């Protein structure tokens, strides 16, 4: 029997999503589609009469803006919002800023899918010569984390996303859920998947096939031990959600060349 | 000698400012001018290289949106933000929603000035028959406060604003300032004045004459005991600030009828 409810959502589009580039820790803004997705997400939650108690986000601005837009739709701007790097997207290392399509051309679709989705395959780390290295690591948000700047990640496998997310879930989020608070987590595709993997007990092999659409609220019902009672559910128009899932899946594919 | 810096600001215009109506605890949105004022405030603070550690707002959306827009201009959306009813605008009781111009015609400019600006005159309380009573007190934000719903104000003098604000200053904000955190308080005309009165030691008589313009960052430099080392300073173009102060002062006056 469902004792607790949790809403997880993946932020809407930024311009790099349209270009199929690995965003990761770069602080890209939501584009107009992403803004609208966030607002629609809020409208959906309002229509379902959701009242939250607490919102958690990662530190790049697109998650925070997504949360803000949702709170504005709900008329609940006063809701506490907490942001932590522990909820940041999977750190794609040296691949940050590269384009999925180019990578799919150079390494074939299946290899790209494995890199994007597999649980324990490492991408090379971000070095100082990387065009986005200084933009990321000189930002003051990473000087006030619970770890020192030099200990922060330079690349991760999906397994490592869960390893740095889990203490935050255990110490900050789970206690609130256990108090009966209704919590929203505004995060990224891979950090959301890592959390769902843990709560639903999804295997390393099956996690590769899980796709989360952007801007769609994902409901997870939990038992008294914070284990999922059933698979996560996408809230909203199911046809539109299927289209949104396909859009994300197509990002790794090579486009047909038209002559 | 100045040891700490604090930035306080009064949010920008909402629709009721233009209509000269007491907005108080009604959750009006910023209008387009108010949104622009907030962004300009953010640009001003960015030009001065402000980096905040913590933001405090009231639970009214106009103070939160002002803070959000400022943080967006600064690229500091991740900075922790906390909202409390104790920073809310002064509760104007039965006068909420009434037009200042009509009140000045009916009661005289002087009475309106006394109600608006005196230190310890409490307007008549709001009651259940007031058109905005249920909109205010049915809202969930007032059911999760640190006082019970029936203990929340039904009307306030400026003195009473300070009495409910001061515990929050002492217990939540001051300790952060003493740790050396750079704090932004996004509040309202009267809650800002109440706090300045306390920190600057302004007398009950003199506080009547203090006008705070909307959307202008107010710098207060504090000594080691959190007393002001000098009068508050408005940051930005001084001519524009003088015009903004006059605009607020004129709101209480009766317009000359033109024939």
Interface residues (C-beta under 8 A of the other chain):
Chain A: X27 X51 X53 X59 X60 X61 X64 X65 X68 X72 X75 X76 X77 X78 X80 X81 X82 X83 X140 X141 X144
Chain B: X27 X51 X53 X59 X60 X61 X64 X65 X68 X72 X75 X76 X77 X78 X80 X81 X82 X83 X140 X141 X144
